[in-house]
C-alpha cells in the first residue's frame, strides 16, 4: 500500500519503517508514463526489500514567470494512483511552507557556468532553484539511489555534477526518454498543445532522429548538426526555435570540433504555440 505524507515528520516516520536500498523519484506532479517508467525502474533496482519514495512538489524557484507557475497542472489524486500502480511505497507531497519554512531561501545553490547556457540562458535562475530543491529533497529523503529522466539533459548533468562536487552520498541514475509511438517525448506540458500544435511539435523529435541516423551512418559532429538543422529549417515559422546544441554532457559546453570522441547530447528547445518544449538524444562519437 502506498502511503501519502505531507510533512517532514510524517516522511521520517514512514522512512524509519522502510527497508534499504531507498530510491527516490523527484517530480513536480502531473505524472505521466514517463514518470511511471522512472518509478518502475526505481522499483526494479531497489528490489522487493527496498523502498521507493516519489516526491511531488511544484518548486516556485524553478519558474521565472508567475503565469507559468500558476498554470502548471496540479493533479495529486491522479498522481497518487499512478505512483501506486507503478510501485511507489511513499508519496511525499509537501506544502510550500514545509519545504521553505522561512519563505524563499536566502542561501541557494548555484549552477555555476554549467547552468548559464541553453536552458539556463532561456530561463535565468531556473537551475539554481532546481539544484536548491533537489539538494533539500535529497537530505529529506536520504536515498541510496535517485532517478531522473534523460529528457531534461542539462538538469541531469547538473545534478550529477552537484552530487560529485558536494559529496552527496547517493547514486544518480539516468533513465531514457519515454516517447509516444510517433516519437514525441512525453511531457506534462504536452497537454497544452492543440491537435495542430502537437503535429508541429513532432519537428523536434524528427530533427533529433535525423541527426541520430546521420551519426549511425558515420557522420561527424558537423554532419549531425546539419541533419537536424535541415529538418528544423524545413519547419520554418511553424515552430519558434530557441536552440539546437551538440553538447558535451561532462560540462554542458558546445562540441566545437569534428574529431570529438565520446558521449554527446544533441539538445533542442522550441516554442510551439505558447508551449515551450525540450528534447534530446544521446549520441556516441
C-alpha positions in Angstrom: 0.0 0.0 0.0 1.3 3.4 -1.0 1.5 6.0 1.9 0.8 9.7 1.2 2.7 12.0 3.5 2.8 15.8 3.6 5.3 16.8 6.3 8.9 16.1 7.3 7.8 14.3 10.4 5.5 12.0 8.5 8.2 11.3 5.9 10.7 10.5 8.7 8.2 8.1 10.3 7.4 6.4 7.0 11.1 6.2 6.1 12.0 4.8 9.5 9.8 1.8 8.9 11.2 1.3 5.3 13.9 -1.0 4.0 17.1 -0.4 2.1 18.1 0.4 -0.5 15.9 3.5 -0.7 15.2 5.0 -4.1 13.7 8.4 -4.8 12.0 9.8 -7.9 11.5 13.6 -7.8 8.6 15.1 -9.7 6.5 18.3 -9.9 3.4 16.2 -10.3 1.1 15.9 -13.3 2.6 12.4 -13.7 2.5 10.6 -17.0 4.0 7.4 -18.4 7.5 8.9 -18.4 7.3 9.3 -14.6 5.8 5.8 -14.3 8.9 4.5 -16.1 11.1 6.2 -13.6 9.1 4.7 -10.7 9.1 1.2 -12.2 12.9 1.5 -12.8 13.4 2.6 -9.2 11.2 -0.3 -8.0 13.2 -2.8 -10.0 16.6 -1.5 -8.8 15.5 -1.1 -5.2 14.2 -4.6 -5.2 11.4 -6.2 -3.1 13.0 -5.3 0.2 13.9 -1.7 -0.8 11.7 1.4 -0.6 10.6 3.8 -3.4 9.8 7.4 -2.5 8.1 9.7 -5.0 8.2 13.4 -4.3 5.5 15.7 -5.7 6.3 19.4 -5.3 5.9 22.3 -7.7 9.0 24.3 -6.9 8.5 28.0 -7.4 12.2 28.7 -7.5 12.4 27.0 -10.9 9.9 29.3 -12.6 10.9 32.7 -14.0 7.4 33.7 -14.9 4.5 33.7 -12.4 2.0 32.7 -15.1 4.0 29.6 -15.9 4.0 28.6 -12.3 0.3 29.3 -11.9 -0.8 27.2 -14.9 1.4 24.2 -14.1 -1.1 21.3 -13.6 -1.7 20.0 -10.1 -3.2 16.5 -10.2 -2.3 15.0 -6.9 -5.1 12.5 -6.7 -4.3 11.0 -10.1 -0.6 11.2 -9.3 -1.1 9.1 -6.2 -2.9 6.4 -8.3 -0.1 6.3 -10.9 2.6 6.2 -8.3 0.9 3.3 -6.5 0.3 1.4 -9.7 4.0 1.9 -10.7 5.4 0.5 -7.4 5.9 3.5 -5.1 5.9 2.9 -1.3 5.7 6.5 -0.2 4.5 9.7 -1.9 5.8 12.9 -0.3 3.7 15.9 -1.3 4.8 18.8 1.0 3.3 22.3 1.1 5.4 25.3 0.1 5.8 26.2 3.8 7.0 22.7 4.6 9.8 22.9 2.0 10.6 26.6 2.6 9.5 27.3 6.2 11.3 30.7 6.3 10.0 31.8 2.9 12.2 32.0 -0.2 15.6 30.7 0.9 18.3 33.3 1.4 21.0 30.7 0.7 20.8 28.8 -2.5 22.9 26.5 -4.6 24.4 28.0 -7.8 24.6 26.0 -11.0 27.7 27.9 -12.0 29.0 28.0 -15.6 27.2 24.8 -16.4 23.8 26.5 -15.8 24.3 29.6 -17.9 23.8 28.2 -21.4 20.9 26.6 -23.3 18.1 26.2 -20.8 19.9 28.4 -18.4 20.1 31.2 -20.9 16.4 31.0 -21.7 15.3 30.6 -18.0 17.7 32.6 -15.8 17.8 31.3 -12.3 16.0 28.1 -13.1 18.9 25.7 -12.4 19.8 27.5 -9.2 16.3 26.9 -8.0 16.2 23.3 -9.2 19.5 22.4 -7.5 18.4 24.0 -4.3 15.2 21.9 -4.1 16.9 18.7 -5.2 19.5 19.2 -2.5 16.8 19.7 0.1 14.8 16.7 -1.1 17.9 14.5 -1.1 18.5 15.5 2.5 14.9 14.9 3.4 14.5 11.5 1.7 18.1 10.2 2.3 18.1 7.9 -0.7 20.8 5.5 -1.9 19.6 5.9 -5.5 17.9 8.9 -7.2 16.3 8.5 -10.7 16.0 11.3 -13.2 14.8 11.4 -16.8 17.3 11.9 -19.6 14.9 14.2 -21.4 16.0 17.0 -19.1 19.6 16.6 -20.2 21.1 19.7 -18.7 19.2 19.1 -15.4 20.6 15.6 -15.2 24.2 16.8 -15.9 23.9 19.5 -13.3 22.5 17.1 -10.6 25.3 14.6 -11.3 27.9 17.4 -11.0 26.3 18.7 -7.8 26.4 15.3 -6.2 30.0 14.8 -7.2 31.2 18.3 -6.3 29.4 18.4 -2.9 29.9 14.7 -1.9 26.3 13.7 -1.7 26.1 10.0 -0.7 23.7 9.0 -3.5 23.9 7.4 -6.9 22.2 9.3 -9.7 20.6 7.1 -12.3 19.5 8.5 -15.7 16.5 6.8 -17.3 16.0 7.1 -21.1 13.3 9.4 -22.5 9.9 7.8 -22.9 8.1 8.7 -26.2 4.7 8.4 -27.8 4.6 5.9 -30.7 5.1 8.8 -33.2 8.2 10.0 -31.4 7.0 12.9 -29.3 8.8 13.0 -26.0 6.4 12.7 -23.1 6.0 15.9 -21.1 3.5 17.3 -18.7 3.4 20.4 -21.0 2.1 18.3 -23.9 -1.5 18.7 -22.5 -1.3 22.4 -23.5 -0.9 21.6 -27.2 -3.8 21.7 -29.6 -4.0 18.9 -32.2 -2.3 21.1 -34.8 0.4 22.2 -32.4 1.1 18.6 -31.4 1.7 17.7 -35.0 4.1 20.6 -35.4 5.9 19.6 -32.2 7.0 16.4 -33.9 9.5 18.5 -35.7 11.7 18.4 -32.6 12.0 14.6 -32.5 12.2 14.3 -36.2 15.2 16.6 -36.2 16.9 14.6 -33.5 16.2 11.3 -35.2 17.6 12.6 -38.4 20.7 13.5 -36.6 20.9 10.1 -34.9 20.6 8.5 -38.3 23.4 10.6 -39.6 25.6 9.6 -36.8 24.8 5.9 -37.3 25.8 6.4 -40.9 29.2 7.5 -39.7 28.6 11.3 -39.6 30.9 13.6 -37.7 29.5 16.4 -35.4 29.1 18.8 -38.4 27.0 16.2 -40.3 24.9 15.5 -37.3 24.2 19.2 -36.8 23.4 19.7 -40.4 20.9 16.8 -40.5 19.0 18.2 -37.5 19.1 21.8 -38.8 17.7 20.8 -42.2 14.6 19.3 -40.6 14.2 22.4 -38.4 14.7 24.8 -41.3 12.0 23.0 -43.3 9.5 23.6 -40.5 10.0 27.3 -41.0 7.9 29.5 -38.8 5.6 26.7 -37.6 7.9 26.5 -34.5 10.0 29.1 -32.8 13.4 27.6 -32.3 15.2 28.5 -29.2 18.4 26.5 -29.6 19.9 23.4 -31.1 23.2 22.3 -29.5 25.6 19.4 -29.7 26.9 19.2 -26.2 29.5 17.5 -24.1 27.5 16.3 -21.1 30.5 16.4 -18.8 30.4 20.2 -18.6 27.5 21.1 -20.9 29.5 23.1 -23.4 29.2 23.1 -27.1 31.3 20.5 -29.1 33.3 22.6 -31.5 35.4 20.1 -33.3 34.7 17.3 -35.7 37.3 15.0 -34.1 35.4 14.8 -30.8 35.1 11.3 -29.3 32.9 10.1 -26.6 29.3 10.7 -25.5 27.4 13.7 -26.7 23.9 15.2 -26.2 22.1 16.8 -29.1 19.5 19.0 -27.5 16.7 21.2 -28.9 14.2 23.6 -27.5 11.4 25.4 -29.2 8.1 27.1 -28.6 5.1 25.5 -30.4 2.3 28.0 -30.0 2.5 29.2 -26.4 4.1 25.9 -25.1 7.9 25.6 -24.8 9.2 22.1 -25.3 12.7 20.5 -25.0 14.1 17.2 -26.2 17.4 15.5 -26.8 19.1 12.3 -28.0 22.3 10.8 -26.8 25.0 10.0 -29.3 28.4 8.5 -29.2 31.3 9.5 -31.5 
